Amino acid sequence: MVKELVRTKTLDGFRFEGAFRIAVDGVCFASFKRPHCEHCLRRTKDGKTTYFHYALVAMLVTPC
């Protein structure tokens, strides 16, 4: 889908000095009290363990 937007120049109005500005961040998108799957990350604080999943998210930065 993004390829199609770039190919059809739909996003050209959002270029800055000829390039797209992209912000990339890691976000926690789900957390559980018990392991959800074998890929869960875990964090223990004050004896309480939380299981969670992170994702890497990229966003197009625009003036609006």
NORNORLIN-V184662 format. One record per helix or strand. SS is the DSSP state (A for helix, B for strand). FROM is the first residue (numbers start at 1). TO is the last residue. Records with the same first field share a line. If there is no record, write none. Layout:
SS = FROM-TO, FROM-TO
This chain:
A = 2-7, 12-14
B = 16-16, 19-19, 22-32, 41-45, 48-60
